[in-house]
Amino acid sequence: MEIKLAALVLVVTVAISAMATLAARRLALKLNLVSIPRADRYGRKVIPLGGGMGIFATLALACLASMAVVRWLWIPGHLGDIGADIGLDPSDFMRRLNELLMMLGCTTAFFILGLWDDFKRLGPMVKLAAQFAIALVAAFGADVRVELFIHNTALTSILSACWIVLMVNTFNFLDNMDGASAGIATICASVLLTAAVFSGQILVAGLALVFIGTLIGFLFLNFPPARIYMGDSGSLVVGFFMAVLSLRTTYYHEAHSGSWYPVLLPLIALAVPLYDFLSVTTLRLKQGRSPFVGDTQHFSHRLQRRGLSDVQTALTLYLATLCTGLGATFLYQVNRLGAVLVLIQTVMILAIVAILEMNTPHDPQS
């Protein structure tokens, strides 16, 4: 029952996302919302930037539809024992309804901020301040935070807001070539989906499943050669959803490695995008440039300068992310030594990535 329902949700979401992305592409062209080729950017031709509209529309529709189904249709005797079959407690869902609505409101705020930037190109400090404001609302109002070993709501909310802003900018930075941000987010979300399923978190798993379906539908038009870009309106939403999933997933309370090591799961699953964000930021700062001014110094760009095609570059990014993500899924099964070995393996994978980036031929930024 659970697998069939999950498969149905995934297929329907993929179909809706693909149609929404097609509609967003047409609308973006009418509004002249397009990416213009520039010397410091990857794009080599004019491409619509409206992918974020399709991503947001699909996620919003899916969230509202699920709320409506549980709120109005989940009546004892009307739907049989579906709730018991999939482990979802309607009363728990209703208690969290306000949090879900607040989270959807924050998603809308990130979408509007990104869309505004796509049209008007806001300054980096304005964007950063707005991101922190929305992140704090999500942490305090929507309970999008993790306590770990700290039980101070104010402190954990601030730390969680910082993580949200980091994720938002990480996936915004990753949106630097065809299929990169959406493809990597799909893999990372799949790892978090696995963790949520093993922890029995049906609501979080459902949210992850809808998110994955949305990204796959978008990738039909974004995988190389891309016919649409997500733009900031998409990358900010994708980053926020990744932050929500990583903060709301319970990382195996009864893991063999103890309570601490499973907390490494989001860091290991997100190791490749975090590496790209931190390495590019460090390079820009060393060069005396703003970390928020785009360029072609990302891992993907350096792979291309080594002769890889767009498709080969995208697949290389996916494989690197899969390598770290697969290790993360075993954290709850291994003992402490095993958890340390998974961490070491992740560092070694990143070291290979760093070696591939060194002394890249014909690198205009180095």
SERO-4910 file (N, C-alpha, C, O; in steps of 0.05 Angstrom, whole numbers):
BEGIN
 pado doro    nc1    nc2    nc3   cac1   cac2   cac3    cc1    cc2    cc3    oc1    oc2    oc3
  Met    A     17    -24      0      0      0      0     17     25      0     13     43    -16
  Glu    A     38     26     18     54     50     21     70     55     -5     72     78    -14
  Ile    A     81     33    -17     98     36    -41     80     46    -64     88     63    -80
  Lys    A     56     34    -67     38     42    -89     30     71    -86     29     86   -106
  Leu    A     24     79    -62     15    107    -57     38    126    -63     34    147    -75
  Ala    A     62    119    -54     86    136    -58     92    138    -88     98    160    -98
  Ala    A     90    116   -102     94    116   -131     74    134   -145     81    149   -164
  Leu    A     49    133   -137     28    149   -149     33    179   -144     31    195   -162
  Val    A     40    185   -119     47    213   -112     70    223   -129     69    246   -140
  Leu    A     91    207   -132    114    215   -147    107    219   -177    115    240   -188
  Val    A     93    201   -189     86    203   -218     69    227   -223     73    242   -242
  Val    A     48    231   -206     30    254   -210     46    280   -207     42    299   -222
  Thr    A     63    282   -186     79    306   -182     97    312   -205    100    335   -214
  Val    A    111    291   -216    128    295   -239    113    306   -263    122    324   -276
  Ala    A     89    294   -268     73    303   -290     64    332   -287     65    348   -306
  Ile    A     55    339   -263     46    367   -258     69    386   -261     66    408   -273
  Ser    A     92    378   -250    116    396   -251    125    400   -280    131    423   -288
  Ala    A    125    379   -296    133    382   -324    114    401   -339    123    418   -355
  Met    A     88    398   -334     68    415   -348     71    444   -338     69    463   -353
  Ala    A     75    447   -311     78    474   -300    104    488   -311    104    512   -315
  Thr    A    125    472   -315    150    483   -325    146    492   -354    157    513   -362
  Leu    A    132    476   -370    126    484   -398    110    510   -399    116    528   -414
  Ala    A     90    512   -381     74    536   -380     91    560   -371     88    582   -381
  Ala    A    109    555   -351    126    577   -341    145    586   -363    152    610   -364
  Arg    A    154    568   -380    172    575   -402    158    595   -421    170    615   -429
  Arg    A    134    588   -428    119    605   -446    114    633   -434    117    654   -447
  Leu    A    107    633   -408    102    658   -394    127    675   -392    126    699   -396
  Ala    A    150    662   -386    175    677   -384    183    690   -410    192    713   -410
  Leu    A    178    676   -432    184    688   -458    166    712   -464    176    732   -475
  Lys    A    141    710   -456    123    733   -460    131    757   -443    128    780   -451
  Leu    A    141    751   -418    149    773   -400    177    782   -405    187    800   -391
  Asn    A    191    770   -424    219    775   -430    237    770   -405    257    783   -401
  Leu    A    229    750   -390    245    741   -367    264    720   -377    258    696   -376
  Val    A    288    729   -386    307    711   -399    335    716   -389    341    737   -378
  Ser    A    352    696   -392    380    698   -385    395    706   -411    394    693   -431
  Ile    A    410    728   -409    425    738   -431    454    729   -429    466    731   -407
  Pro    A    467    719   -450    495    710   -448    513    732   -439    512    755   -449
  Arg    A    531    726   -420    551    745   -410    578    731   -407    579    707   -405
  Ala    A    599    747   -407    626    736   -407    631    721   -381    647    702   -381
  Asp    A    619    730   -359    625    717   -333    604    697   -325    601    690   -301
  Arg    A    588    687   -345    568    668   -339    570    644   -358    584    645   -378
  Tyr    A    557    622   -350    559    597   -365    542    598   -391    550    589   -412
  Gly    A    518    611   -389    499    610   -411    511    621   -437    524    642   -437
  Arg    A    506    607   -459    516    615   -485    494    624   -504    500    632   -527
  Lys    A    469    624   -496    447    634   -512    425    643   -494    425    638   -470
  Val    A    406    657   -506    383    667   -490    365    644   -482    355    629   -499
  Ile    A    360    642   -455    344    620   -444    324    632   -425    331    649   -409
  Pro    A    298    623   -426    278    633   -406    287    627   -378    298    606   -372
  Leu    A    280    646   -360    288    643   -331    264    635   -313    266    637   -289
  Gly    A    242    627   -325    218    623   -309    214    596   -295    193    591   -286
  Gly    A    235    580   -295    232    553   -282    223    554   -254    209    536   -244
  Gly    A    231    575   -239    222    578   -212    192    580   -208    181    571   -188
  Met    A    179    591   -228    150    593   -227    137    566   -228    118    560   -213
  Gly    A    148    548   -245    138    521   -246    143    505   -221    126    491   -211
  Ile    A    167    508   -210    175    494   -186    157    503   -163    146    486   -148
  Phe    A    155    529   -159    138    539   -137    109    531   -140     97    523   -121
  Ala    A     98    534   -164     70    527   -168     65    498   -162     44    491   -149
  Thr    A     83    480   -170     79    451   -164     80    446   -134     63    431   -123
  Leu    A    100    457   -121    103    452    -92     79    464    -76     69    451    -58
  Ala    A     71    488    -84     48    500    -70     23    484    -74      8    480    -55
  Leu    A     18    476    -99     -6    460   -105     -6    434    -90    -26    426    -79
  Ala    A     17    420    -89     19    395    -75     15    398    -45      0    382    -33
  Cys    A     26    418    -34     23    423     -5     -6    429      2    -17    419     21
  Leu    A    -18    447    -13    -46    455     -8    -65    432    -13    -84    428      3
  Ala    A    -60    416    -33    -77    393    -39    -75    372    -16    -96    361     -8
  Ser    A    -51    367     -6    -48    348     16    -62    357     41    -74    342     55
  Met    A    -60    384     46    -74    395     70   -104    391     67   -118    384     86
  Ala    A   -114    397     42   -143    395     38   -153    366     41   -174    361     53
  Val    A   -137    347     31   -144    319     33   -147    310     62   -167    298     70
  Val    A   -127    317     78   -127    308    106   -148    324    122   -162    313    139
  Arg    A   -150    350    115   -169    366    131   -198    359    126   -214    359    144
  Trp    A   -205    354    101   -233    351     94   -242    322     87   -265    316     90
  Leu    A   -223    306     79   -231    279     70   -224    257     89   -235    235     87
  Trp    A   -206    262    108   -197    241    125   -217    237    148   -212    246    171
  Ile    A   -239    225    142   -261    220    161   -262    190    166   -264    175    147
  Pro    A   -262    182    191   -263    154    198   -286    140    183   -309    149    184
  Gly    A   -280    118    170   -300    103    155   -302    110    126   -311     94    110
  His    A   -293    135    119   -295    143     91   -271    133     74   -275    125     51
  Leu    A   -248    133     86   -224    124     72   -213     99     84   -190     92     80
  Gly    A   -229     85     99   -220     59    111   -197     63    130   -196     82    146
  Asp    A   -178     45    129   -155     46    147   -130     56    133   -108     47    140
  Ile    A   -133     74    114   -109     84    100    -89     96    119    -65     92    117
  Gly    A   -100    111    138    -82    124    157    -65    104    172    -41    108    175
  Ala    A    -78     83    182    -63     62    197    -44     48    178    -22     40    187
  Asp    A    -52     44    153    -35     30    134     -8     44    129     13     31    127
  Ile    A     -9     70    126     15     85    120     28     98    145     48    111    142
  Gly    A     16     95    168     28    105    192     23    134    197     38    147    212
  Leu    A      4    147    184     -1    175    187    -24    180    206    -46    169    203
  Asp    A    -19    195    226    -39    202    247    -52    229    239    -38    249    240
  Pro    A    -77    229    230    -90    254    222    -89    276    243    -85    299    237
  Ser    A    -91    268    269    -91    288    290    -64    302    292    -62    325    298
  Asp    A    -42    286    287    -16    298    287    -13    318    264     -1    339    267
  Phe    A    -24    310    241    -23    328    218    -37    354    224    -28    375    217
  Met    A    -61    352    236    -76    376    242    -62    394    262    -64    418    260
  Arg    A    -47    382    281    -32    398    300    -10    414    286     -3    436    295
  Arg    A      0    403    264     21    416    250     12    432    226     28    442    210
  Leu    A    -14    435    223    -25    449    200    -16    478    199     -8    487    178
  Asn    A    -16    491    222     -7    519    222     23    521    215     31    540    202
  Glu    A     39    502    224     67    502    217     71    498    187     88    512    175
  Leu    A     55    480    175     57    476    147     49    501    131     61    507    111
  Leu    A     28    514    140     19    539    127     41    560    129     45    575    110
  Met    A     53    562    153     74    582    156     98    575    139    111    593    127
  Met    A    105    549    136    127    541    119    121    548     90    138    557     75
  Leu    A     96    543     82     88    550     54     89    580     50     96    590     28
  Gly    A     82    596     71     85    625     69    114    633     65    119    652     50
  Cys    A    132    620     80    161    627     77    171    619     49    187    633     37
  Thr    A    161    596     39    168    588     12    159    609     -8    174    616    -27
  Thr    A    135    620     -4    125    641    -22    142    666    -20    147    678    -40
  Ala    A    151    672      4    168    696      7    194    693     -7    204    711    -20
  Phe    A    207    669     -5    232    664    -20    227    665    -50    244    675    -65
  Phe    A    204    655    -59    198    656    -88    195    685    -97    207    692   -118
  Ile    A    181    701    -82    177    729    -90    204    744    -90    209    759   -108
  Leu    A    220    739    -70    246    751    -68    263    744    -93    276    761   -105
  Gly    A    263    718    -99    279    709   -122    269    720   -148    284    728   -166
  Leu    A    242    720   -151    230    731   -176    236    760   -179    241    770   -201
  Trp    A    235    775   -157    241    803   -157    270    807   -167    276    825   -183
  Asp    A    288    791   -156    316    793   -164    320    785   -194    337    797   -207
  Asp    A    305    765   -204    306    758   -232    299    781   -250    310    785   -272
  Phe    A    280    797   -241    271    820   -258    288    845   -253    295    859   -272
  Lys    A    294    851   -227    306    877   -220    336    875   -212    349    896   -210
  Arg    A    346    851   -207    374    848   -197    379    864   -172    392    885   -172
  Leu    A    369    854   -150    373    866   -124    402    865   -115    417    847   -125
  Gly    A    410    883    -98    438    882    -88    441    858    -69    422    849    -57
  Pro    A    466    847    -67    470    823    -50    463    827    -21    453    809     -8
  Met    A    469    851    -10    463    856     18    433    857     24    423    847     44
  Val    A    418    868      5    389    869      7    378    840      7    361    833     23
  Lys    A    387    824    -12    379    796    -14    386    781     12    369    766     22
  Leu    A    410    785     22    419    770     45    402    778     70    395    760     86
  Ala    A    397    803     73    380    812     96    352    801     94    341    792    114
  Ala    A    341    801     70    314    790     67    314    759     72    295    749     84
  Gln    A    335    746     63    337    717     68    337    711     98    324    692    107
  Phe    A    353    726    113    355    722    142    328    727    155    320    713    174
  Ala    A    314    748    146    288    754    158    268    731    153    254    723    172
  Ile    A    267    721    129    249    699    123    257    674    138    240    659    148
  Ala    A    283    669    140    293    645    154    286    646    183    280    625    195
  Leu    A    288    669    195    281    671    224    251    666    228    243    654    248
  Val    A    234    676    210    206    670    212    201    640    210    184    629    224
  Ala    A    215    627    191    212    598    188    221    583    213    207    564    222
  Ala    A    243    591    225    253    578    248    236    582    273    230    563    287
  Phe    A    227    606    277    210    612    300    181    604    296    169    591    313
  Gly    A    170    612    273    141    609    268    133    581    258    112    571    266
  Ala    A    150    569    240    143    544    228    158    521    241    155    498    232
  Asp    A    172    526    262    187    505    277    207    491    259    212    467    262
  Val    A    218    505    239    238    493    221    265    497    234    281    514    227
  Arg    A    270    480    254    295    482    268    301    455    281    284    438    283
  Val    A    326    451    289    334    426    302    348    433    328    364    452    329
  Glu    A    342    419    349    353    426    375    379    412    381    395    422    396
  Leu    A    383    388    369    407    373    375    411    370    405    394    358    419
  Phe    A    433    381    416    438    379    445    433    405    459    440    408    483
  Ile    A    422    425    444    417    451    456    387    454    458    372    450    439
  His    A    377    462    481    348    464    486    341    493    492    324    498    509
  Asn    A    353    511    478    346    539    480    334    548    453    347    549    433
  Thr    A    308    554    454    293    559    429    305    582    413    307    581    389
  Ala    A    312    604    427    323    628    414    349    621    399    353    628    376
  Leu    A    367    607    414    393    600    402    390    580    379    403    584    358
  Thr    A    374    559    383    371    540    361    357    552    337    362    544    314
  Ser    A    339    571    342    325    584    319    345    601    303    344    601    279
  Ile    A    363    615    317    383    632    303    402    614    287    409    619    264
  Leu    A    411    592    300    429    574    286    416    561    262    428    557    241
  Ser    A    390    553    265    375    541    243    371    561    221    371    554    197
  Ala    A    366    587    228    363    608    208    389    611    191    388    615    167
  Cys    A    411    609    205    437    611    191    440    587    172    450    590    149
  Trp    A    432    563    180    433    540    163    414    543    139    422    536    116
  Ile    A    391    554    143    372    559    121    384    578    100    383    572     76
  Val    A    396    599    110    409    619     91    432    606     77    436    611     53
  Leu    A    447    589     91    469    575     78    459    557     56    470    556     34
  Met    A    438    542     61    427    524     41    415    539     17    419    532     -6
  Val    A    402    561     23    390    578      1    412    588    -17    409    586    -42
  Asn    A    434    597     -6    455    608    -23    472    586    -36    483    589    -58
  Thr    A    474    563    -22    488    540    -34    475    531    -60    489    527    -80
  Phe    A    449    528    -60    435    519    -84    431    541   -104    427    536   -128
  Asn    A    432    566    -94    433    589   -113    460    589   -128    460    594   -152
  Phe    A    482    584   -114    508    582   -127    509    559   -146    522    561   -167
  Leu    A    496    537   -139    497    513   -155    482    516   -182    487    501   -201
  Asp    A    465    535   -183    450    540   -208    467    555   -228    462    578   -235
  Asn    A    489    542   -236    509    555   -253    512    541   -280    528    550   -296
  Met    A    498    519   -284    498    506   -310    474    488   -312    460    483   -293
  Asp    A    469    478   -336    445    461   -341    444    437   -322    463    421   -320
  Gly    A    421    434   -308    416    410   -293    431    408   -266    426    388   -252
  Ala    A    448    427   -259    465    423   -235    449    425   -209    448    406   -194
  Ser    A    436    448   -204    423    452   -179    400    432   -174    398    420   -153
  Ala    A    383    429   -195    360    411   -192    368    382   -190    356    368   -174
  Gly    A    388    374   -205    397    346   -204    409    339   -178    404    318   -166
  Ile    A    427    356   -168    440    351   -142    420    352   -120    421    335   -101
  Ala    A    401    370   -121    381    372   -100    363    347   -100    355    337    -78
  Thr    A    358    336   -123    342    311   -125    356    288   -110    344    273    -95
  Ile    A    383    286   -114    398    264   -101    399    268    -71    395    250    -56
  Cys    A    405    293    -63    407    299    -34    380    295    -20    378    284      2
  Ala    A    358    303    -33    331    299    -22    324    270    -20    310    262     -2
  Ser    A    334    254    -39    329    225    -38    342    212    -14    331    193     -2
  Val    A    366    221     -7    380    211     17    364    218     42    361    202     60
  Leu    A    355    243     43    339    252     66    312    237     67    302    232     89
  Leu    A    301    231     44    276    215     43    281    187     55    264    178     71
  Thr    A    304    175     49    311    149     61    312    151     91    302    134    105
  Ala    A    325    172    101    327    176    130    300    179    143    295    168    164
  Ala    A    283    195    130    256    200    141    240    174    142    225    169    161
  Val    A    242    158    121    227    132    120    236    113    142    220    102    156
  Phe    A    263    111    146    273     93    167    266    103    195    264     88    213
  Ser    A    262    130    197    254    141    223    224    141    227    215    149    248
  Gly    A    209    133    207    180    132    210    167    159    208    145    163    218
  Gln    A    180    179    195    170    206    193    154    208    166    165    216    146
  Ile    A    129    201    167    112    199    143    108    227    130    110    230    106
  Leu    A    103    247    147     98    274    136    123    285    123    121    297    101
  Val    A    146    282    135    171    292    124    178    277     98    187    288     79
  Ala    A    173    250     99    178    234     75    160    242     52    169    243     29
  Gly    A    135    248     58    117    257     38    125    283     25    124    287      1
  Leu    A    135    302     42    145    327     33    169    323     15    171    336     -6
  Ala    A    187    305     23    211    300      7    203    287    -20    214    294    -41
  Leu    A    183    269    -20    174    256    -44    163    276    -64    169    275    -88
  Val    A    147    295    -54    135    315    -72    157    333    -83    157    341   -106
  Phe    A    177    340    -66    199    357    -74    215    343    -96    223    355   -116
  Ile    A    221    317    -93    236    302   -113    220    301   -139    232    305   -160
  Gly    A    194    295   -138    178    295   -162    178    321   -177    179    322   -201
  Thr    A    177    343   -161    177    370   -173    204    375   -188    204    385   -210
  Leu    A    226    367   -176    252    371   -188    255    354   -213    267    363   -233
  Ile    A    246    329   -212    248    311   -236    232    323   -259    242    323   -282
  Gly    A    208    333   -254    192    345   -275    205    369   -287    204    373   -311
  Phe    A    218    385   -270    233    408   -280    257    400   -297    264    413   -316
  Leu    A    270    378   -288    295    369   -302    289    360   -331    307    360   -347
  Phe    A    264    353   -337    258    346   -365    265    369   -384    271    364   -407
  Leu    A    263    394   -374    269    417   -391    295    431   -383    303    449   -397
  Asn    A    307    421   -361    331    435   -352    357    419   -356    379    430   -355
  Phe    A    354    392   -359    378    376   -364    390    384   -391    375    390   -410
  Pro    A    417    383   -393    430    392   -418    419    378   -443    416    354   -443
  Pro    A    414    394   -464    414    423   -466    389    435   -454    367    428   -462
  Ala    A    392    454   -436    369    465   -421    352    482   -440    362    497   -456
  Arg    A    326    480   -435    307    497   -450    295    518   -431    281    536   -439
  Ile    A    302    516   -405    294    536   -385    313    535   -361    323    513   -355
  Tyr    A    317    557   -348    332    559   -323    313    564   -301    291    575   -305
  Met    A    320    556   -276    303    561   -254    304    589   -244    285    599   -232
  Gly    A    327    603   -248    330    630   -238    331    631   -208    328    610   -195
  Asp    A    334    655   -196    334    657   -167    307    650   -155    306    640   -132
  Ser    A    286    654   -170    259    647   -159    257    617   -154    241    608   -138
  Gly    A    273    601   -169    273    573   -165    294    564   -146    289    547   -128
  Ser    A    319    574   -149    341    565   -132    337    572   -102    345    556    -85
  Leu    A    324    595    -97    319    602    -68    299    583    -56    301    575    -33
  Val    A    278    576    -72    258    557    -63    270    529    -59    265    516    -39
  Val    A    286    520    -78    299    494    -76    317    493    -51    317    474    -36
  Gly    A    333    514    -47    351    515    -23    335    515      3    343    502     22
  Phe    A    312    529      3    296    530     28    284    502     34    284    494     57
  Phe    A    274    489     13    263    462     17    284    442     27    279    425     43
  Met    A    308    445     16    330    428     25    336    433     54    341    414     70
  Ala    A    335    458     62    340    465     90    318    454    108    323    443    129
  Val    A    293    456     99    270    446    114    273    416    118    269    406    141
  Leu    A    279    401     97    282    372     99    305    364    117    302    345    133
  Ser    A    327    378    115    350    371    131    346    378    161    357    364    178
  Leu    A    330    398    167    325    406    194    302    390    207    303    385    231
  Arg    A    283    381    191    260    367    202    262    337    203    246    323    215
  Thr    A    283    326    189    287    297    189    300    288    215    320    300    223
  Thr    A    290    267    227    302    255    251    323    235    242    317    217    226
  Tyr    A    347    238    252    369    221    242    374    197    260    394    196    275
  Tyr    A    355    178    259    359    152    272    367    154    302    390    152    309
  His    A    347    158    319    352    161    347    365    136    359    381    137    378
  Glu    A    360    112    347    371     87    357    393     76    339    396     52    336
  Ala    A    408     94    328    430     86    310    451     71    326    456     77    349
  His    A    464     52    313    485     36    327    509     54    334    524     48    353
  Ser    A    513     75    319    536     92    324    531    112    346    549    128    353
  Gly    A    508    112    358    502    131    379    486    155    369    480    156    345
  Ser    A    480    173    387    462    195    380    476    217    364    463    233    350
  Trp    A    503    219    366    517    241    354    523    237    324    519    254    308
  Tyr    A    533    213    317    543    209    290    522    212    268    528    222    247
  Pro    A    497    203    273    477    206    252    472    236    244    461    241    223
  Val    A    479    254    262    475    283    256    493    291    233    488    311    219
  Leu    A    514    274    227    531    280    204    517    275    178    526    284    157
  Leu    A    494    261    179    480    254    154    475    277    135    483    275    111
  Pro    A    463    299    143    458    321    124    484    333    114    486    341     91
  Leu    A    505    335    131    530    346    122    543    328    101    555    338     82
  Ile    A    542    302    105    554    283     86    537    282     60    548    282     38
  Ala    A    510    281     63    493    281     39    496    306     22    495    305     -2
  Leu    A    501    328     36    504    354     22    533    362     18    539    386     13
  Ala    A    551    344     20    580    350     20    589    364     -6    603    383     -5
  Val    A    580    354    -29    588    365    -54    578    393    -58    594    411    -65
  Pro    A    552    399    -55    543    426    -58    556    445    -37    562    468    -44
  Leu    A    560    436    -12    573    453      8    602    458      0    612    480      3
  Tyr    A    615    438    -11    643    442    -20    644    463    -42    661    481    -41
  Asp    A    626    461    -61    626    480    -83    621    508    -72    635    527    -81
  Phe    A    602    511    -54    596    538    -43    620    549    -28    628    572    -32
  Leu    A    632    533    -11    654    543      6    679    548    -11    693    568     -6
  Ser    A    685    531    -30    709    535    -46    707    559    -64    726    575    -66
  Val    A    684    563    -76    680    587    -94    680    613    -77    692    633    -85
  Thr    A    667    612    -54    667    635    -36    696    642    -28    703    666    -28
  Thr    A    712    622    -20    740    627    -12    756    638    -35    771    657    -31
  Leu    A    753    628    -59    767    638    -82    761    667    -87    779    683    -92
  Arg    A    735    674    -87    727    702    -92    738    721    -71    747    743    -78
  Leu    A    737    713    -46    747    730    -24    778    733    -27    788    755    -23
  Lys    A    792    712    -34    821    714    -38    828    733    -61    849    745    -61
  Gln    A    811    734    -80    815    751   -103    805    780    -98    806    797   -116
  Gly    A    796    785    -74    786    811    -67    759    818    -79    753    842    -83
  Arg    A    744    798    -86    718    802    -99    695    794    -80    699    778    -62
  Ser    A    671    805    -86    648    797    -70    641    768    -75    641    760    -98
  Pro    A    635    753    -54    628    725    -58    601    721    -72    594    700    -81
  Phe    A    586    743    -74    559    742    -86    558    751   -115    537    752   -127
  Val    A    582    758   -126    583    765   -154    591    740   -170    612    729   -166
  Gly    A    574    732   -188    578    707   -203    602    707   -221    612    728   -229
  Asp    A    612    683   -226    635    679   -244    634    650   -254    614    636   -251
  Thr    A    656    642   -266    658    614   -277    680    599   -263    697    586   -276
  Gln    A    680    600   -236    700    585   -220    689    561   -206    702    549   -189
  His    A    664    554   -212    652    531   -199    664    505   -209    678    504   -229
  Phe    A    660    483   -193    670    457   -200    661    449   -228    676    438   -244
  Ser    A    636    455   -234    625    448   -260    639    462   -283    645    450   -304
  His    A    646    487   -279    660    502   -300    688    491   -304    698    490   -327
  Arg    A    701    484   -283    728    474   -285    728    446   -299    747    440   -314
  Leu    A    708    430   -294    706    405   -309    702    410   -339    714    396   -355
  Gln    A    686    430   -345    682    436   -374    708    445   -387    713    439   -410
  Arg    A    724    460   -372    749    470   -384    769    447   -387    790    450   -401
  Arg    A    763    425   -375    780    401   -379    770    384   -403    781    363   -409
  Gly    A    749    394   -416    740    381   -440    715    365   -438    706    353   -458
  Leu    A    702    365   -415    677    350   -412    654    365   -425    653    390   -424
  Ser    A    635    350   -436    612    363   -448    592    370   -425    597    363   -402
  Asp    A    571    384   -433    551    392   -412    539    368   -399    535    367   -375
  Val    A    532    348   -415    520    323   -404    540    309   -386    533    300   -364
  Gln    A    565    306   -394    585    293   -378    590    307   -352    594    295   -331
  Thr    A    590    334   -354    594    350   -329    572    345   -309    577    341   -286
  Ala    A    547    346   -319    524    342   -302    525    314   -289    520    311   -265
  Leu    A    531    294   -305    532    267   -294    555    263   -274    552    248   -255
  Thr    A    577    277   -279    600    276   -259    591    288   -233    598    277   -212
  Leu    A    577    310   -234    567    323   -209    548    304   -195    549    302   -170
  Tyr    A    530    291   -210    511    273   -198    525    249   -185    518    241   -163
  Leu    A    546    238   -199    560    215   -188    575    222   -162    575    207   -143
  Ala    A    587    246   -162    601    254   -137    582    257   -114    588    249    -92
  Thr    A    558    268   -120    538    272    -99    527    245    -90    522    240    -66
  Leu    A    523    226   -109    514    199   -102    534    185    -84    527    170    -66
  Cys    A    560    188    -90    581    175    -74    579    183    -45    581    165    -27
  Thr    A    576    208    -39    574    217    -11    547    210      0    545    203     24
  Gly    A    526    212    -16    499    207     -7    495    178      1    482    172     21
  Leu    A    506    159    -14    504    131     -8    517    124     19    507    109     35
  Gly    A    540    137     24    553    133     49    536    143     72    535    130     94
  Ala    A    522    165     68    506    177     89    483    158     97    475    158    120
  Thr    A    472    144     78    449    126     84    456    103    102    438     91    114
  Phe    A    481     97    106    489     74    123    497     83    151    504     66    167
  Leu    A    495    109    157    504    119    183    489    106    206    501    102    227
  Tyr    A    463    101    202    448     90    225    454     61    230    448     51    251
  Gln    A    466     47    211    471     18    213    499     12    224    503    -10    235
  Val    A    517     30    222    545     24    229    551     33    258    536     49    270
  Asn    A    573     22    269    581     31    296    597     56    293    599     68    272
  Arg    A    609     65    315    624     90    315    647     90    295    652    110    282
  Leu    A    661     68    295    684     65    276    674     68    247    686     81    230
  Gly    A    651     54    241    639     56    215    631     84    207    635     92    184
  Ala    A    620     99    227    612    127    221    636    144    215    635    161    197
  Val    A    658    139    229    683    154    224    694    147    196    703    165    182
  Leu    A    692    122    189    701    114    162    684    126    140    695    134    119
  Val    A    658    128    144    641    142    124    649    171    122    650    182     99
  Leu    A    655    184    144    664    212    143    691    214    128    694    232    112
  Ile    A    710    196    134    736    196    120    732    192     90    745    205     74
  Gln    A    714    174     83    708    168     55    698    194     41    706    200     19
  Thr    A    681    208     55    670    233     44    692    254     39    693    267     18
  Val    A    710    256     58    732    275     56    750    267     32    760    284     17
  Met    A    754    241     29    770    231      6    757    237    -21    771    244    -40
  Ile    A    731    235    -22    717    241    -47    720    271    -53    724    279    -76
  Leu    A    717    288    -33    721    316    -37    750    323    -45    754    342    -60
  Ala    A    769    307    -34    797    311    -42    801    305    -72    816    320    -85
  Ile    A    787    285    -82    789    279   -111    777    302   -127    788    310   -147
  Val    A    755    313   -117    743    336   -130    762    359   -131    765    373   -151
  Ala    A    776    364   -108    795    386   -106    818    382   -125    827    401   -138
  Ile    A    828    357   -128    850    351   -146    841    357   -175    857    368   -191
  Leu    A    817    349   -182    807    355   -209    805    384   -215    807    393   -238
  Glu    A    802    400   -194    799    429   -198    826    443   -200    828    466   -210
  Met    A    848    430   -191    874    443   -191    885    447   -219    883    429   -236
  Asn    A    897    470   -223    912    475   -248    895    469   -273    905    456   -292
  Thr    A    871    477   -272    853    473   -295    864    489   -319    868    513   -316
  Pro    A    867    476   -342    878    491   -365    858    512   -375    834    508   -375
  His    A    869    535   -384    854    556   -396    833    567   -376    810    573   -384
  Asp    A    840    569   -351    822    579   -330    826    609   -328    846    618   -317
  Pro    A    807    626   -338    811    654   -338    808    667   -311    816    690   -307
  Gln    A    797    652   -291    793    664   -265    815    658   -245    816    671   -224
  Ser    A    833    639   -251    853    631   -232    879    646   -235    898    642   -220
***
